[in-house]
């Protein structure tokens, strides 16, 4: 049976880009710190917009932000900021661009102190994937509120509990695939 014949979450039906993202990436437990950071930054850019908008611009974002290599992004200065603000391929929000550069510096500081970003992210769930009920999806949870609070304490921006929960779903810290979805962990 092909993926097109299988039931998937309602938000991913009828749109090839969203279906591919759902089928291949969304909800897959991500343990790579750099990729966790990249996805958190993209979720921040998504604030107030649709995830589809971010997905269509993801390759342009990767090009504009040096493949989301935190050490490179941390060195961005005024010249790079002006280049980003002029780049029609990305979401040109000065606040979100500044927040991404600041977050890269925080990521690098954590790394220099011996703190792995993946370990930090997964510590809030004891390293385990949380399972949603498959029927309803909350806007936030106590875990997303705790992660958000700690990220904000460290200086991250655009990391409110709703954004953090969407990120947790995207990177597989929580499995929120609908009941009956072929990607739901307990359905496999």
Secondary structure, DSSP 8 states (H G I E B T S, - for coil): --GGGS---GGGTT-HHHHHHHHHTTT-----HHHHHHHHHHHHHHTTS-HHHHHHHHHHHHHHTGGG-HHHHTT--HHHHHHHHT-TTS---HHHHHHHHHHHHHHHHHHHTT--HHHHHHHTTTT--EE--SS---S--HHHHHHHHHHHHHT--S--HHHHHHHHHHTTSEE---TT-TT-GGG-
